Amino acid sequence: MKKGLKVFLTAAIVLSAVACSTTSDEETKNKDTKEKVVETKKDTSVPKEYRNALHKAENYSKMMHMSKQKIYDQLTSEYGEKFDAEAAQYAIDNLNADYNENALKCGENYKKTMHMSKARIYDQLTSENGEKFTPEEAQYAIDNIKGDYLEAALKSAKNYQETMSMSKDAIYNQLVSEYGEKFTPEEAQYAIDNLDE
């Protein structure tokens, strides 16, 4: 009986070893990732609160493309994550983020979904009440957003026409206004010229 059990256990171990050696590359990557996460969690030299703050910061950077300042504010906000200043600063100091790319993705989103002009995107990216990117990060975004702003101006003009029943002159003024959309005169004129098409 003991000999039969020993043979059975040996066979089970061999089958298990064979099964592990035939895992796909994806499973191996997933296993490696899980092991790294486990290793990080075992690292007790960094308080769990700090590691949690870093994890949240990574999510904000990867999924929402936030600026460094906005991530810090979100981590410490009474209405956000409520981490203390030290945990949030640890997260910011140890976050491996490309803030130029975050600014670019954020800027592209403003152009695509809100049909903003170049100047308004820059203002929104750098605003204290907006995205809080540095001027250099915002300029990188502006310099690398693909395409022209003619279509954005046209879509913005159509929105004014449809939702606010504005005249063409009023739409033009709103498009070029320093307090409005901040499109160039050429972009605004393109929009007006193509408004009824």
N, CA and C atoms as a LAMMPS dump frame, in Angstrom:
ITEM: TIMESTEP
0
ITEM: NUMBER OF ATOMS
591
ITEM: BOX BOUNDS ff ff ff
-5.0000000000000000e+02 5.0000000000000000e+02
-5.0000000000000000e+02 5.0000000000000000e+02
-5.0000000000000000e+02 5.0000000000000000e+02
ITEM: ATOMS id mol type element x y z
1 1 1 N 0.832 -1.193 0
2 1 2 C 0 0 0
3 1 3 C 0.873 1.252 0
4 2 1 N 1.897 1.29 0.92
5 2 2 C 2.779 2.439 0.987
6 2 3 C 3.557 2.595 -0.301
7 3 1 N 3.971 1.454 -0.892
8 3 2 C 4.732 1.502 -2.143
9 3 3 C 3.866 2.068 -3.268
10 4 1 N 2.584 1.663 -3.315
11 4 2 C 1.657 2.167 -4.336
12 4 3 C 1.432 3.671 -4.178
13 5 1 N 1.324 4.124 -2.945
14 5 2 C 1.144 5.55 -2.68
15 5 3 C 2.382 6.334 -3.098
16 6 1 N 3.549 5.776 -2.828
17 6 2 C 4.81 6.422 -3.189
18 6 3 C 4.912 6.562 -4.711
19 7 1 N 4.547 5.511 -5.449
20 7 2 C 4.578 5.549 -6.912
21 7 3 C 3.588 6.593 -7.424
22 8 1 N 2.399 6.631 -6.829
23 8 2 C 1.386 7.593 -7.241
24 8 3 C 1.875 9.031 -7.026
25 9 1 N 2.448 9.307 -5.862
26 9 2 C 2.956 10.654 -5.562
27 9 3 C 4.095 11.032 -6.498
28 10 1 N 4.984 10.102 -6.797
29 10 2 C 6.091 10.374 -7.723
30 10 3 C 5.545 10.697 -9.097
31 11 1 N 4.563 9.946 -9.559
32 11 2 C 3.954 10.197 -10.868
33 11 3 C 3.284 11.57 -10.887
34 12 1 N 2.613 11.943 -9.81
35 12 2 C 1.944 13.243 -9.735
36 12 3 C 2.946 14.383 -9.806
37 13 1 N 4.077 14.214 -9.144
38 13 2 C 5.12 15.246 -9.166
39 13 3 C 5.696 15.385 -10.573
40 14 1 N 5.957 14.27 -11.246
41 14 2 C 6.495 14.299 -12.608
42 14 3 C 5.507 14.973 -13.551
43 15 1 N 4.213 14.619 -13.461
44 15 2 C 3.192 15.227 -14.313
45 15 3 C 3.097 16.729 -14.056
46 16 1 N 3.188 17.11 -12.81
47 16 2 C 3.14 18.524 -12.462
48 16 3 C 4.325 19.268 -13.067
49 17 1 N 5.501 18.676 -13.024
50 17 2 C 6.699 19.3 -13.588
51 17 3 C 6.573 19.445 -15.097
52 18 1 N 6.014 18.415 -15.757
53 18 2 C 5.823 18.473 -17.204
54 18 3 C 4.818 19.558 -17.554
55 19 1 N 3.731 19.634 -16.801
56 19 2 C 2.715 20.642 -17.066
57 19 3 C 3.286 22.046 -16.918
58 20 1 N 4.102 22.282 -15.909
59 20 2 C 4.699 23.607 -15.7
60 20 3 C 5.673 23.961 -16.812
61 21 1 N 6.37 22.985 -17.347
62 21 2 C 7.357 23.272 -18.382
63 21 3 C 6.714 23.548 -19.739
64 22 1 N 5.427 23.239 -19.893
65 22 2 C 4.768 23.477 -21.182
66 22 3 C 3.84 24.694 -21.142
67 23 1 N 3.999 25.562 -20.117
68 23 2 C 3.156 26.754 -20.078
69 23 3 C 3.544 27.692 -21.202
70 24 1 N 2.581 28.476 -21.636
71 24 2 C 2.827 29.425 -22.723
72 24 3 C 3.674 30.592 -22.216
73 25 1 N 4.221 31.347 -23.167
74 25 2 C 5.001 32.529 -22.809
75 25 3 C 4.158 33.508 -21.999
76 26 1 N 2.883 33.638 -22.374
77 26 2 C 1.987 34.567 -21.677
78 26 3 C 1.806 34.141 -20.229
79 27 1 N 1.621 32.842 -20.006
80 27 2 C 1.466 32.348 -18.638
81 27 3 C 2.747 32.584 -17.852
82 28 1 N 3.879 32.412 -18.505
83 28 2 C 5.158 32.635 -17.838
84 28 3 C 5.292 34.1 -17.452
85 29 1 N 4.932 34.993 -18.373
86 29 2 C 4.99 36.428 -18.072
87 29 3 C 4.071 36.757 -16.904
88 30 1 N 2.848 36.184 -16.934
89 30 2 C 1.904 36.448 -15.855
90 30 3 C 2.451 35.94 -14.528
91 31 1 N 3.058 34.767 -14.562
92 31 2 C 3.628 34.184 -13.352
93 31 3 C 4.761 35.057 -12.839
94 32 1 N 5.634 35.527 -13.76
95 32 2 C 6.738 36.393 -13.363
96 32 3 C 6.211 37.68 -12.741
97 33 1 N 5.176 38.233 -13.348
98 33 2 C 4.588 39.472 -12.83
99 33 3 C 4.022 39.242 -11.44
100 34 1 N 3.304 38.136 -11.263
101 34 2 C 2.73 37.832 -9.958
102 34 3 C 3.824 37.665 -8.916
103 35 1 N 4.917 36.995 -9.314
104 35 2 C 6.014 36.799 -8.371
105 35 3 C 6.637 38.132 -7.981
106 36 1 N 6.771 39.051 -8.948
107 36 2 C 7.336 40.366 -8.648
108 36 3 C 6.431 41.125 -7.683
109 37 1 N 5.117 41.019 -7.909
110 37 2 C 4.172 41.691 -7.023
111 37 3 C 4.283 41.125 -5.622
112 38 1 N 4.381 39.804 -5.526
113 38 2 C 4.512 39.156 -4.227
114 38 3 C 5.795 39.613 -3.541
115 39 1 N 6.897 39.679 -4.323
116 39 2 C 8.164 40.123 -3.747
117 39 3 C 8.044 41.545 -3.215
118 40 1 N 7.391 42.41 -3.959
119 40 2 C 7.213 43.795 -3.54
120 40 3 C 6.391 43.857 -2.259
121 41 1 N 5.33 43.05 -2.207
122 41 2 C 4.469 43.066 -1.032
123 41 3 C 5.209 42.554 0.204
124 42 1 N 6.184 41.67 0.027
125 42 2 C 6.95 41.139 1.142
126 42 3 C 7.978 42.151 1.644
127 43 1 N 8.289 43.167 0.826
128 43 2 C 9.275 44.166 1.188
129 43 3 C 8.697 45.036 2.296
130 44 1 N 9.113 44.77 3.513
131 44 2 C 8.567 45.492 4.661
132 44 3 C 9.359 46.746 4.997
133 45 1 N 10.396 47.04 4.223
134 45 2 C 11.165 48.254 4.491
135 45 3 C 10.373 49.5 4.101
136 46 1 N 9.384 49.329 3.229
137 46 2 C 8.518 50.435 2.833
138 46 3 C 7.137 50.176 3.438
139 47 1 N 6.613 51.136 4.187
140 47 2 C 5.287 50.933 4.805
141 47 3 C 4.204 50.643 3.761
142 48 1 N 3.266 49.813 4.149
143 48 2 C 2.174 49.429 3.246
144 48 3 C 1.416 50.65 2.726
145 49 1 N 1.215 51.637 3.574
146 49 2 C 0.509 52.861 3.175
147 49 3 C 1.231 53.546 2.013
148 50 1 N 2.562 53.565 2.059
149 50 2 C 3.359 54.183 1.001
150 50 3 C 3.234 53.384 -0.291
151 51 1 N 3.282 52.055 -0.173
152 51 2 C 3.146 51.197 -1.356
153 51 3 C 1.761 51.348 -1.983
154 52 1 N 0.748 51.472 -1.133
155 52 2 C -0.615 51.681 -1.639
156 52 3 C -0.725 53.012 -2.379
157 53 1 N -0.1 54.037 -1.841
158 53 2 C -0.117 55.356 -2.497
159 53 3 C 0.57 55.275 -3.854
160 54 1 N 1.677 54.556 -3.918
161 54 2 C 2.392 54.401 -5.19
162 54 3 C 1.528 53.648 -6.198
163 55 1 N 0.858 52.618 -5.759
164 55 2 C -0.022 51.847 -6.648
165 55 3 C -1.132 52.738 -7.211
166 56 1 N -1.745 53.544 -6.354
167 56 2 C -2.797 54.469 -6.809
168 56 3 C -2.22 55.472 -7.804
169 57 1 N -1.04 55.993 -7.512
170 57 2 C -0.401 56.975 -8.396
171 57 3 C -0.131 56.366 -9.769
172 58 1 N 0.32 55.118 -9.8
173 58 2 C 0.568 54.43 -11.077
174 58 3 C -0.726 54.326 -11.885
175 59 1 N -1.811 54.006 -11.215
176 59 2 C -3.106 53.907 -11.904
177 59 3 C -3.544 55.252 -12.475
178 60 1 N -3.4 56.311 -11.695
179 60 2 C -3.783 57.646 -12.174
180 60 3 C -2.948 58.06 -13.384
181 61 1 N -1.674 57.709 -13.365
182 61 2 C -0.801 58.074 -14.483
183 61 3 C -1.132 57.262 -15.736
184 62 1 N -1.284 55.956 -15.578
185 62 2 C -1.512 55.078 -16.731
186 62 3 C -2.911 55.197 -17.316
187 63 1 N -3.914 55.337 -16.463
188 63 2 C -5.288 55.291 -16.94
189 63 3 C -5.886 56.671 -17.205
190 64 1 N -5.459 57.664 -16.433
191 64 2 C -6.066 58.99 -16.568
192 64 3 C -5.073 60.032 -17.072
193 65 1 N -3.825 59.646 -17.261
194 65 2 C -2.791 60.511 -17.84
195 65 3 C -2.655 61.832 -17.085
196 66 1 N -2.597 61.746 -15.776
197 66 2 C -2.532 62.946 -14.945
198 66 3 C -1.107 63.5 -14.852
199 67 1 N -1.043 64.788 -14.503
200 67 2 C 0.237 65.445 -14.234
201 67 3 C 0.728 65.052 -12.841
202 68 1 N 1.992 65.334 -12.589
203 68 2 C 2.575 65.034 -11.281
204 68 3 C 1.798 65.748 -10.17
205 69 1 N 1.534 67.037 -10.356
206 69 2 C 0.84 67.816 -9.332
207 69 3 C -0.589 67.323 -9.113
208 70 1 N -1.253 66.981 -10.195
209 70 2 C -2.641 66.521 -10.07
210 70 3 C -2.701 65.157 -9.369
211 71 1 N -1.733 64.286 -9.643
212 71 2 C -1.684 62.992 -8.948
213 71 3 C -1.475 63.223 -7.453
214 72 1 N -0.515 64.086 -7.128
215 72 2 C -0.249 64.385 -5.711
216 72 3 C -1.513 64.929 -5.042
217 73 1 N -2.162 65.871 -5.693
218 73 2 C -3.384 66.46 -5.131
219 73 3 C -4.469 65.406 -4.936
220 74 1 N -4.61 64.507 -5.889
221 74 2 C -5.621 63.452 -5.791
222 74 3 C -5.298 62.491 -4.649
223 75 1 N -4.02 62.19 -4.491
224 75 2 C -3.624 61.28 -3.411
225 75 3 C -3.896 61.875 -2.029
226 76 1 N -3.709 63.176 -1.883
227 76 2 C -3.85 63.806 -0.572
228 76 3 C -5.217 64.433 -0.333
229 77 1 N -6.043 64.503 -1.361
230 77 2 C -7.324 65.201 -1.241
231 77 3 C -8.267 64.543 -0.239
232 78 1 N -8.957 65.403 0.481
233 78 2 C -9.999 64.947 1.402
234 78 3 C -11.116 64.257 0.636
235 79 1 N -11.295 64.642 -0.642
236 79 2 C -12.332 64.045 -1.489
237 79 3 C -11.761 62.977 -2.411
238 80 1 N -10.469 62.731 -2.292
239 80 2 C -9.797 61.73 -3.118
240 80 3 C -9.362 60.539 -2.281
241 81 1 N -8.05 60.302 -2.289
242 81 2 C -7.519 59.091 -1.643
243 81 3 C -7.183 59.259 -0.163
244 82 1 N -7.022 60.504 0.298
245 82 2 C -6.79 60.806 1.715
246 82 3 C -5.491 60.219 2.278
247 83 1 N -4.458 60.078 1.435
248 83 2 C -3.159 59.665 1.956
249 83 3 C -2.503 60.858 2.635
250 84 1 N -1.625 60.585 3.615
251 84 2 C -0.911 61.704 4.226
252 84 3 C 0.167 62.201 3.251
253 85 1 N 0.689 63.379 3.53
254 85 2 C 1.634 64.034 2.617
255 85 3 C 2.884 63.194 2.372
256 86 1 N 3.356 62.509 3.394
257 86 2 C 4.581 61.702 3.253
258 86 3 C 4.366 60.511 2.32
259 87 1 N 3.235 59.836 2.455
260 87 2 C 2.935 58.693 1.58
261 87 3 C 2.765 59.17 0.139
262 88 1 N 2.081 60.294 -0.04
263 88 2 C 1.869 60.834 -1.388
264 88 3 C 3.202 61.253 -2.01
265 89 1 N 4.07 61.872 -1.213
266 89 2 C 5.367 62.295 -1.749
267 89 3 C 6.223 61.09 -2.104
268 90 1 N 6.16 60.04 -1.295
269 90 2 C 6.87 58.803 -1.632
270 90 3 C 6.386 58.28 -2.986
271 91 1 N 5.078 58.287 -3.19
272 91 2 C 4.502 57.798 -4.452
273 91 3 C 5.01 58.631 -5.624
274 92 1 N 4.979 59.946 -5.494
275 92 2 C 5.434 60.828 -6.57
276 92 3 C 6.926 60.614 -6.848
277 93 1 N 7.705 60.487 -5.787
278 93 2 C 9.157 60.316 -5.946
279 93 3 C 9.529 58.986 -6.592
280 94 1 N 8.673 57.992 -6.444
281 94 2 C 8.984 56.655 -6.948
282 94 3 C 8.147 56.242 -8.158
283 95 1 N 7.325 57.143 -8.635
284 95 2 C 6.476 56.869 -9.793
285 95 3 C 7.298 56.993 -11.071
286 96 1 N 7.263 55.963 -11.881
287 96 2 C 7.965 55.986 -13.159
288 96 3 C 6.969 56.397 -14.235
289 97 1 N 6.835 57.716 -14.422
290 97 2 C 5.83 58.233 -15.365
291 97 3 C 6.486 59.156 -16.375
292 98 1 N 5.944 59.162 -17.576
293 98 2 C 6.372 60.088 -18.626
294 98 3 C 5.312 61.176 -18.701
295 99 1 N 5.56 62.296 -18.027
296 99 2 C 4.554 63.353 -17.943
297 99 3 C 4.366 64.076 -19.275
298 100 1 N 5.383 64.076 -20.133
299 100 2 C 5.2 64.634 -21.477
300 100 3 C 4.134 63.831 -22.226
301 101 1 N 4.251 62.509 -22.156
302 101 2 C 3.275 61.644 -22.832
303 101 3 C 1.89 61.77 -22.206
304 102 1 N 1.845 61.913 -20.876
305 102 2 C 0.546 62.108 -20.213
306 102 3 C -0.109 63.392 -20.707
307 103 1 N 0.696 64.453 -20.816
308 103 2 C 0.164 65.737 -21.303
309 103 3 C -0.32 65.598 -22.742
310 104 1 N 0.442 64.875 -23.555
311 104 2 C 0.056 64.673 -24.954
312 104 3 C -1.271 63.927 -25.052
313 105 1 N -1.421 62.84 -24.321
314 105 2 C -2.667 62.067 -24.373
315 105 3 C -3.853 62.888 -23.873
316 106 1 N -3.606 63.66 -22.844
317 106 2 C -4.652 64.52 -22.302
318 106 3 C -5.042 65.583 -23.338
319 107 1 N -4.048 66.196 -23.958
320 107 2 C -4.301 67.211 -24.976
321 107 3 C -5.04 66.652 -26.181
322 108 1 N -4.636 65.465 -26.626
323 108 2 C -5.32 64.825 -27.756
324 108 3 C -6.789 64.572 -27.427
325 109 1 N -7.046 64.202 -26.188
326 109 2 C -8.414 63.949 -25.763
327 109 3 C -9.245 65.237 -25.796
328 110 1 N -8.674 66.342 -25.344
329 110 2 C -9.388 67.628 -25.393
330 110 3 C -9.695 68.024 -26.84
331 111 1 N -8.74 67.825 -27.727
332 111 2 C -8.965 68.197 -29.124
333 111 3 C -10.048 67.323 -29.75
334 112 1 N -9.985 66.037 -29.469
335 112 2 C -10.902 65.081 -30.099
336 112 3 C -12.324 65.178 -29.545
337 113 1 N -12.462 65.294 -28.235
338 113 2 C -13.795 65.223 -27.638
339 113 3 C -14.434 66.582 -27.388
340 114 1 N -13.606 67.616 -27.169
341 114 2 C -14.162 68.935 -26.848
342 114 3 C -13.866 69.967 -27.929
343 115 1 N -13.156 69.541 -28.981
344 115 2 C -12.878 70.388 -30.144
345 115 3 C -12.226 71.716 -29.758
346 116 1 N -11.226 71.623 -28.897
347 116 2 C -10.549 72.825 -28.412
348 116 3 C -9.473 73.301 -29.376
349 117 1 N -9.202 74.598 -29.301
350 117 2 C -8.101 75.19 -30.069
351 117 3 C -6.776 74.878 -29.383
352 118 1 N -5.702 75.103 -30.104
353 118 2 C -4.359 74.891 -29.57
354 118 3 C -4.153 75.714 -28.289
355 119 1 N -4.545 76.992 -28.329
356 119 2 C -4.344 77.876 -27.176
357 119 3 C -5.171 77.432 -25.973
358 120 1 N -6.408 76.997 -26.215
359 120 2 C -7.247 76.543 -25.092
360 120 3 C -6.745 75.236 -24.503
361 121 1 N -6.24 74.343 -25.348
362 121 2 C -5.671 73.093 -24.828
363 121 3 C -4.484 73.418 -23.924
364 122 1 N -3.612 74.302 -24.404
365 122 2 C -2.444 74.685 -23.599
366 122 3 C -2.9 75.263 -22.258
367 123 1 N -3.871 76.164 -22.297
368 123 2 C -4.378 76.777 -21.062
369 123 3 C -4.941 75.726 -20.116
370 124 1 N -5.694 74.789 -20.65
371 124 2 C -6.305 73.746 -19.824
372 124 3 C -5.24 72.822 -19.217
373 125 1 N -4.225 72.524 -20.009
374 125 2 C -3.165 71.642 -19.511
375 125 3 C -2.371 72.289 -18.379
376 126 1 N -2.171 73.595 -18.444
377 126 2 C -1.338 74.277 -17.442
378 126 3 C -2.149 74.914 -16.316
379 127 1 N -3.449 74.986 -16.459
380 127 2 C -4.284 75.705 -15.495
381 127 3 C -4.235 75.089 -14.099
382 128 1 N -4.238 75.972 -13.104
383 128 2 C -4.31 75.559 -11.699
384 128 3 C -5.641 74.862 -11.426
385 129 1 N -6.66 75.219 -12.188
386 129 2 C -7.976 74.587 -12.042
387 129 3 C -8.194 73.489 -13.079
388 130 1 N -7.164 73.224 -13.864
389 130 2 C -7.256 72.201 -14.906
390 130 3 C -6.324 71.036 -14.605
391 131 1 N -5.427 70.775 -15.552
392 131 2 C -4.595 69.57 -15.47
393 131 3 C -3.275 69.735 -14.714
394 132 1 N -2.819 71.001 -14.536
395 132 2 C -1.638 71.298 -13.729
396 132 3 C -0.331 70.718 -14.272
397 133 1 N -0.211 70.593 -15.598
398 133 2 C 1.068 70.204 -16.184
399 133 3 C 1.989 71.417 -16.183
400 134 1 N 3.292 71.17 -16.266
401 134 2 C 4.242 72.273 -16.364
402 134 3 C 4.121 72.897 -17.754
403 135 1 N 4.554 74.152 -17.928
404 135 2 C 4.531 74.758 -19.26
405 135 3 C 5.301 73.929 -20.295
406 136 1 N 6.403 73.324 -19.879
407 136 2 C 7.203 72.506 -20.805
408 136 3 C 6.449 71.253 -21.24
409 137 1 N 5.772 70.61 -20.308
410 137 2 C 4.984 69.409 -20.635
411 137 3 C 3.812 69.759 -21.554
412 138 1 N 3.164 70.876 -21.264
413 138 2 C 2.037 71.318 -22.098
414 138 3 C 2.523 71.673 -23.502
415 139 1 N 3.676 72.322 -23.589
416 139 2 C 4.205 72.693 -24.907
417 139 3 C 4.57 71.448 -25.706
418 140 1 N 5.115 70.441 -25.025
419 140 2 C 5.405 69.157 -25.695
420 140 3 C 4.118 68.603 -26.303
421 141 1 N 3.043 68.643 -25.535
422 141 2 C 1.747 68.134 -26.033
423 141 3 C 1.312 68.915 -27.262
424 142 1 N 1.341 70.235 -27.172
425 142 2 C 0.91 71.09 -28.283
426 142 3 C 1.751 70.819 -29.527
427 143 1 N 3.041 70.663 -29.331
428 143 2 C 3.951 70.427 -30.469
429 143 3 C 3.739 69.065 -31.123
430 144 1 N 3.129 68.126 -30.396
431 144 2 C 3.024 66.756 -30.906
432 144 3 C 1.604 66.266 -31.166
433 145 1 N 0.613 67.103 -30.932
434 145 2 C -0.759 66.713 -31.276
435 145 3 C -0.864 66.705 -32.796
436 146 1 N -1.314 65.613 -33.338
437 146 2 C -1.373 65.448 -34.796
438 146 3 C -2.59 66.167 -35.398
439 147 1 N -2.408 66.586 -36.65
440 147 2 C -3.511 67.188 -37.392
441 147 3 C -3.625 68.682 -37.159
442 148 1 N -4.46 69.301 -37.99
443 148 2 C -4.667 70.733 -37.832
444 148 3 C -5.901 70.984 -36.967
445 149 1 N -6.191 72.243 -36.747
446 149 2 C -7.297 72.611 -35.868
447 149 3 C -8.5 73.139 -36.637
448 150 1 N -8.467 73.023 -37.953
449 150 2 C -9.589 73.505 -38.769
450 150 3 C -10.877 72.749 -38.445
451 151 1 N -10.775 71.433 -38.374
452 151 2 C -11.966 70.618 -38.082
453 151 3 C -12.468 70.856 -36.668
454 152 1 N -11.538 71.075 -35.73
455 152 2 C -11.952 71.376 -34.353
456 152 3 C -12.733 72.687 -34.32
457 153 1 N -12.251 73.685 -35.06
458 153 2 C -12.953 74.971 -35.124
459 153 3 C -14.343 74.797 -35.745
460 154 1 N -14.429 74.016 -36.801
461 154 2 C -15.711 73.782 -37.462
462 154 3 C -16.692 73.068 -36.528
463 155 1 N -16.231 72.05 -35.832
464 155 2 C -17.112 71.325 -34.914
465 155 3 C -17.565 72.217 -33.763
466 156 1 N -16.654 73.051 -33.287
467 156 2 C -17.014 73.996 -32.231
468 156 3 C -18.063 74.988 -32.743
469 157 1 N -17.87 75.484 -33.962
470 157 2 C -18.825 76.428 -34.568
471 157 3 C -20.193 75.785 -34.736
472 158 1 N -20.225 74.551 -35.209
473 158 2 C -21.507 73.851 -35.389
474 158 3 C -22.219 73.656 -34.052
475 159 1 N -21.442 73.408 -33.024
476 159 2 C -22.016 73.247 -31.697
477 159 3 C -22.685 74.546 -31.238
478 160 1 N -22.02 75.68 -31.462
479 160 2 C -22.622 76.971 -31.119
480 160 3 C -23.888 77.223 -31.937
481 161 1 N -23.844 76.871 -33.211
482 161 2 C -24.984 77.096 -34.085
483 161 3 C -26.183 76.252 -33.651
484 162 1 N -25.934 74.979 -33.337
485 162 2 C -27.019 74.057 -33.017
486 162 3 C -27.567 74.234 -31.606
487 163 1 N -26.69 74.478 -30.644
488 163 2 C -27.156 74.522 -29.254
489 163 3 C -27.522 75.925 -28.776
490 164 1 N -26.931 76.964 -29.403
491 164 2 C -27.175 78.324 -28.919
492 164 3 C -27.797 79.23 -29.977
493 165 1 N -28.039 78.678 -31.167
494 165 2 C -28.685 79.432 -32.263
495 165 3 C -28.011 80.782 -32.519
496 166 1 N -26.698 80.787 -32.546
497 166 2 C -25.932 82.02 -32.74
498 166 3 C -25.787 82.35 -34.22
499 167 1 N -25.639 83.647 -34.508
500 167 2 C -25.382 84.085 -35.881
501 167 3 C -23.931 83.754 -36.248
502 168 1 N -23.627 83.799 -37.538
503 168 2 C -22.266 83.514 -37.984
504 168 3 C -21.271 84.519 -37.414
505 169 1 N -21.658 85.796 -37.371
506 169 2 C -20.759 86.807 -36.805
507 169 3 C -20.474 86.536 -35.331
508 170 1 N -21.517 86.198 -34.594
509 170 2 C -21.352 85.914 -33.167
510 170 3 C -20.494 84.657 -32.959
511 171 1 N -20.697 83.651 -33.801
512 171 2 C -19.892 82.421 -33.714
513 171 3 C -18.431 82.745 -33.997
514 172 1 N -18.182 83.517 -35.047
515 172 2 C -16.801 83.893 -35.388
516 172 3 C -16.142 84.591 -34.202
517 173 1 N -16.845 85.562 -33.629
518 173 2 C -16.292 86.304 -32.492
519 173 3 C -15.996 85.387 -31.31
520 174 1 N -16.883 84.435 -31.073
521 174 2 C -16.666 83.485 -29.969
522 174 3 C -15.467 82.583 -30.248
523 175 1 N -15.302 82.185 -31.498
524 175 2 C -14.19 81.298 -31.858
525 175 3 C -12.834 81.979 -31.673
526 176 1 N -12.742 83.269 -31.983
527 176 2 C -11.437 83.956 -31.898
528 176 3 C -11.222 84.685 -30.576
529 177 1 N -12.251 84.802 -29.768
530 177 2 C -12.166 85.581 -28.537
531 177 3 C -11.126 85.035 -27.562
532 178 1 N -10.431 85.969 -26.915
533 178 2 C -9.466 85.626 -25.856
534 178 3 C -10.186 84.978 -24.678
535 179 1 N -11.469 85.285 -24.517
536 179 2 C -12.271 84.716 -23.43
537 179 3 C -13.15 83.566 -23.916
538 180 1 N -13.015 83.245 -25.187
539 180 2 C -13.807 82.166 -25.776
540 180 3 C -12.927 80.997 -26.165
541 181 1 N -12.975 80.66 -27.446
542 181 2 C -12.312 79.441 -27.911
543 181 3 C -10.843 79.611 -28.312
544 182 1 N -10.431 80.852 -28.584
545 182 2 C -9.022 81.147 -28.895
546 182 3 C -8.504 80.475 -30.163
547 183 1 N -9.356 80.266 -31.161
548 183 2 C -8.877 79.784 -32.455
549 183 3 C -8.224 80.945 -33.199
550 184 1 N -7.375 80.628 -34.153
551 184 2 C -6.776 81.672 -34.983
552 184 3 C -7.853 82.222 -35.919
553 185 1 N -7.664 83.446 -36.438
554 185 2 C -8.642 83.982 -37.401
555 185 3 C -8.833 83.066 -38.614
556 186 1 N -7.758 82.422 -39.065
557 186 2 C -7.851 81.519 -40.226
558 186 3 C -8.703 80.291 -39.897
559 187 1 N -8.513 79.738 -38.708
560 187 2 C -9.299 78.566 -38.301
561 187 3 C -10.773 78.937 -38.139
562 188 1 N -11.005 80.091 -37.54
563 188 2 C -12.392 80.546 -37.346
564 188 3 C -13.071 80.819 -38.687
565 189 1 N -12.339 81.432 -39.627
566 189 2 C -12.929 81.724 -40.941
567 189 3 C -13.248 80.441 -41.694
568 190 1 N -12.367 79.445 -41.579
569 190 2 C -12.631 78.126 -42.197
570 190 3 C -13.946 77.564 -41.645
571 191 1 N -14.11 77.673 -40.339
572 191 2 C -15.326 77.155 -39.705
573 191 3 C -16.569 77.868 -40.242
574 192 1 N -16.509 79.179 -40.332
575 192 2 C -17.65 79.965 -40.824
576 192 3 C -17.947 79.624 -42.289
577 193 1 N -16.905 79.515 -43.07
578 193 2 C -17.068 79.224 -44.515
579 193 3 C -17.699 77.851 -44.753
580 194 1 N -17.504 76.925 -43.815
581 194 2 C -17.985 75.551 -44.005
582 194 3 C -19.14 75.185 -43.079
583 195 1 N -19.679 76.169 -42.424
584 195 2 C -20.702 75.927 -41.397
585 195 3 C -21.977 75.307 -41.948
586 196 1 N -22.365 75.67 -43.148
587 196 2 C -23.64 75.182 -43.7
588 196 3 C -23.507 73.937 -44.564
589 197 1 N -22.332 73.381 -44.619
590 197 2 C -22.139 72.194 -45.48
591 197 3 C -22.512 70.93 -44.752
